[in-house]
Amino acid sequence: MFIVLVKTAVSVGLCLWLAVLLWKRLWITEYLQQHHRTPWIALFYTIFRLLPIVLTFFVMGYQPQSDVQYYYYPIANTARQFGIVYRDVYCPYSPFFGYWLSIPLHIWNDMRTIVVAMTLIEWLAVYVTFRIYRGVESNGQRLFRALFYFSLPVPFVMCVFSGQEDVALWLLALVAVWVWQEKKSPFWGGVLLALGLLSTKAVFVFLIIPLFLMAPNHQKAPLVAGLAALGLPVLAFLYWKTGLLFIEQPLDEGEYLKAPNWRSVLNPIIGGFIPENGGVWKWVMMLVTLVIISLTGIRAYGKRLVDTLPLIFLVAFGSMTVLQQNAVSNYAYLFVLPVVFTMTDFKSRLTTFLLVGFNALAAIHPSLWWRIGQPFYKGLSMFSRPEYALEYGIELALVAGFLYYAWLGYRAIDDVPLSAEGAVRNRSFRGRLFGLK
């Protein structure tokens, strides 16, 4: 339970620090504006990522655990030796994942290198987000958002202690839609989206589906062509070298029952109705997830891509986390960055407080659930154990939070302006899907 206590202490400390930031927000914003030429994002990265990593893994001598130890390093080390993922090493991630992750291992073959590399990816994601989402805010206001993000518990804990890769999905998706929008090239948007899917994990497809549906009808064919141009040769190669392992191994991860999700919070109440292996319910909820993200894409038909992407992230991964039986609260890391930069109103104390509280619970929960034995609650009687009652209460709060952010994203889509291409032609349901008048 030591790691749970560490993450709890860190999360509480960060919450107190965030309270100070919000209290002095206007003064800090003004100071950042006056000195906006200072490389603040690099400084924030050094203080809130690099120094904690040096202290944890190099000074105190701890070794990375969890996904870094059991998945990332074996996959990347196999790729470093030019092995074939899926065939030579078990890999629940996309085929390019291990190969780009192996690049720093050629410099220093150590698990800690992977954690440092993940923080660099996060720094790049923050910088690109800062540059693209300028809006009407001053440099000082946007730099305050960067400081606020680096101080939140979820990105801090998931990046520093767990070396999670989730923020890479946002970075790759953002670059893809930015190129698509700015260059007016759905083909290259498709190529870059295919690269994102092949470089991260299968859940990236939950972004591609709504993006395809929201694209004006005359852009759909070149978008698919771009996806196929990179995706089909890679799939052909994988089938040649691994058979169907590149499909089977990621699907295997879906068999594991995790928390928090609909199953974990409802099963104590309906006790025994849902089998422990998920059964047919796993596929039912997959279908429900696909319906939700498809409706989101249809609702966003013809909207500006870059403006809509954060909302699609919220709907896709908020609903996915609640509906999929192998979901964990780590997935909050997927959308915290776009939420902070595009949707957080610091003048609203309630919504800001909810964001900080949600972050603290999501940062602590995975380790707590794991350390108390990954409980599968079969009835209310199990809550006689205080640690189970505490864990279940956190689950309820997190599920409510994921649903709230998914609904927030879905509702906000109507406020996004149409793109130049989307402003013409019909907006009927049939027209959005099939181009019918």
C-alpha positions in Angstrom: 0.0 0.0 0.0 3.1 2.3 0.1 2.5 3.4 -3.5 -1.1 4.3 -2.7 0.0 6.4 0.3 2.6 8.1 -1.9 0.1 8.9 -4.7 -2.4 10.1 -2.1 0.2 12.4 -0.5 1.3 13.8 -3.9 -2.3 14.3 -5.0 -3.2 16.2 -1.8 -0.1 18.3 -2.1 -0.9 19.2 -5.7 -4.5 20.1 -4.8 -3.2 22.5 -2.2 -0.7 24.0 -4.7 -3.6 24.3 -7.2 -5.6 26.2 -4.6 -2.8 28.7 -4.3 -2.5 29.0 -8.1 -6.3 29.7 -8.4 -6.2 32.2 -5.4 -3.3 34.1 -7.1 -4.5 33.5 -10.6 -4.8 37.1 -11.8 -1.4 38.1 -10.3 0.3 35.0 -11.8 -1.3 35.6 -15.2 -0.1 39.2 -15.2 3.4 38.2 -14.3 3.5 35.5 -17.0 2.2 38.0 -19.5 4.9 40.5 -18.6 7.6 37.9 -19.0 6.0 35.8 -21.8 9.2 35.5 -23.7 10.7 33.3 -21.0 10.5 29.6 -22.0 7.9 28.9 -19.3 6.6 25.6 -20.7 10.1 24.2 -20.7 10.5 25.5 -17.1 7.2 24.0 -16.0 8.3 20.7 -17.5 11.6 20.8 -15.7 10.0 21.5 -12.3 6.9 19.3 -12.5 8.3 16.4 -14.6 12.0 16.1 -14.9 13.0 16.9 -11.3 10.4 14.5 -9.8 11.7 11.8 -12.1 15.3 12.4 -11.2 14.4 12.4 -7.5 12.2 9.3 -7.7 14.2 7.0 -10.0 17.8 8.3 -9.9 18.3 9.7 -6.4 15.9 7.5 -4.4 16.6 4.5 -6.6 13.1 3.3 -7.3 12.5 1.3 -10.5 9.5 1.9 -12.8 6.7 -0.7 -12.3 3.2 -1.4 -13.7 2.9 -1.0 -17.5 6.5 0.2 -17.9 7.9 -3.0 -16.4 5.5 -5.5 -17.8 4.6 -4.1 -21.2 6.5 -1.1 -22.4 10.0 -2.2 -21.7 9.7 -5.8 -23.0 7.9 -4.6 -26.2 10.4 -1.7 -26.8 13.4 -3.9 -26.0 12.2 -6.5 -28.5 11.8 -3.7 -31.1 15.2 -2.4 -30.3 16.6 -5.8 -31.3 14.5 -5.6 -34.5 12.1 -8.3 -33.4 8.6 -8.6 -34.7 6.0 -7.4 -32.1 3.1 -9.8 -31.5 5.2 -12.7 -32.8 8.3 -12.3 -30.6 6.7 -10.5 -27.7 3.2 -10.1 -26.4 1.9 -6.7 -27.4 -1.6 -5.3 -26.6 -0.7 -2.0 -28.3 -0.5 -0.9 -31.9 2.4 -2.2 -34.2 4.5 0.9 -34.3 4.3 1.5 -30.5 7.3 -0.5 -29.6 9.4 0.8 -32.4 9.2 4.5 -31.6 9.5 3.7 -27.9 12.7 1.8 -28.6 14.5 4.8 -30.0 15.7 6.1 -26.6 16.7 2.6 -25.6 19.4 2.7 -28.3 21.0 5.5 -26.3 20.5 3.9 -22.8 18.9 0.5 -22.5 17.1 1.1 -19.2 13.4 1.2 -18.1 13.9 4.6 -16.7 14.6 5.9 -20.2 11.1 5.1 -21.2 9.6 7.2 -18.4 11.8 10.1 -19.4 10.7 9.6 -23.1 7.1 9.7 -22.1 7.5 13.0 -20.3 9.1 14.4 -23.4 6.1 13.4 -25.4 3.8 15.1 -22.9 5.9 18.3 -23.1 5.6 18.2 -26.8 1.8 17.7 -26.5 1.5 20.7 -24.2 3.6 22.9 -26.4 1.7 22.0 -29.6 -1.7 22.5 -27.8 -0.4 25.8 -26.5 0.5 26.9 -30.0 -2.6 25.7 -31.8 -5.3 26.8 -29.3 -4.6 30.5 -29.2 -8.2 31.7 -29.1 -8.6 35.3 -27.8 -6.6 34.8 -24.6 -3.3 36.5 -23.9 0.0 34.6 -23.7 -0.2 35.0 -19.9 -3.6 33.4 -19.7 -2.5 30.4 -21.8 0.7 30.0 -19.9 -1.4 29.9 -16.7 -3.3 27.0 -18.3 0.0 25.2 -19.0 1.1 25.7 -15.4 -2.3 24.5 -14.1 -2.1 21.4 -16.3 1.4 20.5 -15.2 0.1 20.8 -11.6 -2.9 18.5 -11.9 -2.7 15.1 -10.1 -3.7 12.9 -13.0 -1.0 14.0 -15.5 1.6 14.2 -12.8 1.0 10.7 -11.3 0.4 9.0 -14.7 3.4 10.5 -16.3 6.0 10.6 -13.5 5.1 7.4 -11.6 3.5 5.3 -14.3 5.1 6.5 -17.6 1.7 6.3 -19.3 1.5 7.0 -23.0 -2.1 8.2 -23.3 -1.3 11.8 -24.0 0.3 10.6 -27.3 -3.2 9.9 -28.6 -4.1 13.6 -28.2 -0.8 14.8 -29.7 -1.1 12.6 -32.8 -4.8 13.3 -33.3 -4.3 17.0 -32.9 -1.5 17.1 -35.5 -3.6 15.1 -37.9 -6.7 17.3 -37.8 -4.6 20.5 -37.8 -2.8 19.4 -41.0 -6.1 18.3 -42.5 -7.8 21.6 -41.6 -5.0 24.0 -42.4 -3.8 22.3 -45.6 -7.3 21.5 -46.6 -6.1 18.0 -47.3 -8.3 15.1 -45.9 -5.9 12.7 -47.6 -3.0 13.7 -45.5 -5.3 13.9 -42.5 -6.2 10.3 -43.2 -2.5 9.3 -43.5 -1.7 11.0 -40.1 -4.7 9.5 -38.4 -3.6 6.0 -39.7 -0.2 6.8 -38.2 -1.8 7.7 -34.9 -3.8 4.4 -34.9 -0.7 2.4 -35.8 1.5 4.2 -33.2 -0.7 4.0 -30.0 -3.5 1.6 -29.4 -6.7 0.3 -30.8 -8.9 2.8 -29.0 -7.6 5.4 -31.4 -10.3 4.1 -33.8 -12.9 5.7 -31.4 -11.6 9.0 -32.8 -11.4 8.0 -36.4 -15.1 7.0 -36.6 -16.6 10.3 -35.5 -14.0 12.3 -37.5 -15.0 10.4 -40.6 -18.7 11.0 -40.0 -18.2 14.7 -39.3 -16.2 15.2 -42.5 -18.2 16.9 -45.3 -19.2 14.2 -47.8 -16.8 15.2 -50.5 -13.9 14.7 -48.1 -14.8 11.2 -47.0 -13.3 9.4 -50.0 -9.8 11.1 -49.8 -9.8 10.6 -46.0 -10.4 6.9 -46.4 -7.7 6.8 -49.2 -5.2 8.4 -46.8 -6.1 5.9 -44.1 -5.7 3.0 -46.5 -2.5 4.3 -48.1 -0.6 3.7 -44.8 -2.9 1.2 -43.0 -3.3 -1.5 -45.7 0.4 -2.2 -46.4 1.1 -2.4 -42.6 -1.8 -4.8 -42.1 -0.6 -7.0 -45.0 2.9 -7.1 -43.5 1.6 -8.0 -40.0 -0.6 -10.8 -41.4 2.4 -12.1 -43.3 4.6 -12.1 -40.2 2.2 -12.7 -37.3 -1.0 -14.2 -38.7 -3.9 -12.8 -36.6 -1.9 -12.2 -33.5 -2.0 -8.4 -34.2 -5.7 -8.6 -33.7 -5.9 -11.3 -31.0 -3.5 -9.8 -28.5 -5.1 -6.3 -28.3 -8.5 -8.1 -28.0 -7.2 -10.2 -25.2 -6.9 -7.1 -23.0 -10.6 -6.6 -23.3 -11.2 -9.8 -21.4 -9.8 -8.4 -18.1 -12.3 -7.0 -15.7 -11.2 -3.7 -14.3 -12.8 -0.6 -12.6 -14.4 1.9 -12.6 -17.1 1.2 -15.2 -20.8 0.4 -15.5 -20.2 -3.3 -14.5 -18.1 -2.6 -11.4 -20.6 -0.1 -10.0 -23.8 -2.0 -10.8 -22.8 -5.5 -10.0 -23.1 -5.1 -6.2 -26.7 -4.0 -6.7 -27.8 -6.5 -9.3 -25.5 -9.2 -7.8 -24.6 -12.1 -10.1 -26.6 -11.0 -13.1 -23.4 -10.1 -14.9 -21.0 -13.0 -15.3 -17.4 -12.4 -14.2 -16.1 -12.8 -17.7 -18.4 -10.2 -19.1 -20.0 -12.6 -21.6 -22.2 -11.1 -24.2 -22.4 -7.8 -22.2 -18.8 -7.0 -23.4 -20.0 -6.9 -27.0 -23.3 -5.1 -26.2 -21.4 -2.3 -24.5 -19.0 -2.1 -27.4 -21.9 -1.6 -29.7 -23.4 1.1 -27.4 -20.0 2.8 -27.4 -19.9 2.8 -31.2 -23.4 4.1 -31.4 -22.5 7.0 -29.1 -19.4 8.1 -30.9 -21.2 7.7 -34.3 -24.0 10.0 -33.2 -21.3 12.4 -32.0 -19.7 12.4 -35.4 -23.1 13.0 -37.1 -23.9 15.8 -34.7 -20.5 17.4 -35.5 -21.0 17.1 -39.3 -19.2 19.9 -41.1 -17.8 21.6 -37.9 -14.3 23.0 -37.7 -12.0 20.1 -37.0 -9.6 21.6 -34.5 -12.4 23.2 -32.5 -14.4 20.0 -32.3 -11.5 17.5 -31.5 -11.4 18.2 -27.8 -15.2 17.6 -27.6 -14.9 14.3 -29.5 -12.1 13.3 -27.1 -14.4 13.9 -24.1 -17.3 12.0 -25.6 -15.3 9.1 -27.0 -13.1 8.4 -24.0 -15.5 9.5 -21.3 -18.2 7.1 -22.5 -15.6 4.4 -23.4 -14.3 4.4 -19.8 -17.8 3.9 -18.4 -19.0 1.3 -20.9 -16.0 -0.9 -21.4 -15.3 -3.6 -18.8 -11.5 -3.3 -19.0 -11.6 0.5 -18.5 -9.5 2.1 -15.7 -9.4 5.7 -14.5 -6.0 6.1 -16.2 -8.1 7.1 -19.2 -8.7 10.5 -17.6 -5.2 11.2 -18.8 -6.5 11.0 -22.4 -8.6 14.2 -22.2 -7.3 16.3 -19.3 -5.0 18.4 -21.5 -7.7 19.4 -24.0 -10.1 20.1 -21.2 -7.7 22.5 -19.5 -6.8 24.4 -22.6 -10.2 24.6 -24.4 -13.0 24.1 -21.9 -12.0 25.2 -18.4 -13.4 28.5 -17.1 -11.3 29.4 -14.1 -13.9 32.0 -13.2 -16.3 29.1 -12.4 -15.2 27.9 -9.0 -17.5 24.9 -9.0 -16.4 23.4 -12.4 -12.7 24.1 -11.5 -13.1 22.4 -8.1 -14.8 19.4 -9.8 -11.9 19.1 -12.3 -9.3 19.2 -9.5 -11.3 16.7 -7.3 -11.9 14.4 -10.3 -8.1 14.5 -11.0 -7.2 13.6 -7.4 -9.5 10.6 -7.3 -8.5 9.3 -10.8 -4.8 9.6 -9.8 -5.2 7.5 -6.7 -7.8 4.9 -7.7 -5.9 2.5 -10.0 -3.3 1.7 -7.4 -5.9 1.5 -4.6 -8.0 -0.9 -6.6 -5.0 -3.0 -7.5 -3.5 -3.2 -4.0 -6.7 -4.3 -2.3 -7.0 -7.3 -4.6 -8.9 -6.0 -7.7 -12.3 -6.7 -6.0 -15.3 -7.9 -8.1 -18.2 -7.0 -5.9 -21.0 -9.6 -5.9 -23.2 -8.1 -3.2 -23.6 -5.2 -0.8 -22.3 -7.4 2.1 -18.8 -7.1 0.8 -18.8 -3.4 1.9 -18.4 -4.5 5.5 -14.7 -4.2 4.7 -13.9 -0.4 5.0 -11.3 -0.5 2.2 -14.0 -2.0 -0.2 -16.5 0.7 0.8 -14.0 3.4 0.3 -12.9 2.1 -3.1 -16.5 1.7 -4.3 -17.3 5.2 -3.2 -14.4 6.5 -5.4 -15.7 4.4 -8.3 -19.1 6.0 -8.1 -17.6 9.5 -8.1 -15.3 8.6 -11.0 -18.1 7.1 -13.1 -20.2 10.2 -12.5 -17.2 12.3 -13.5 -16.6 10.5 -16.8 -20.3 10.7 -17.7 -20.3 14.4 -16.8 -17.4 15.2 -19.1 -18.8 13.0 -21.9 -22.1 14.9 -21.7 -20.3 18.2 -21.5 -18.4 17.5 -24.7 -21.5 16.2 -26.5 -23.6 19.3 -25.5 -20.9 21.7 -26.5 -20.6 20.5 -30.1 -23.5 22.7 -31.2 -21.5 25.8 -30.2 -18.6 25.0 -32.6 -18.8 27.0 -35.9 -19.1 25.2 -39.3 -16.1 24.9 -41.5 -16.1 26.6 -44.9 -16.7 23.2 -46.5 -19.4 22.2 -44.0 -21.4 25.4 -44.3 -22.6 24.4 -47.7 -25.1 21.6 -48.7 -27.7 20.0 -46.6 -27.5 19.2 -42.9 -30.1 16.4 -42.8 -29.4 13.1 -41.1 -29.4 11.2 -44.3 -27.3 13.9 -46.0 -24.6 13.8 -43.3 -24.3 10.0 -43.7 -24.8 9.5 -47.4 -24.7 12.8 -49.1 -28.4 12.6 -50.0 -30.4 15.8 -50.7 
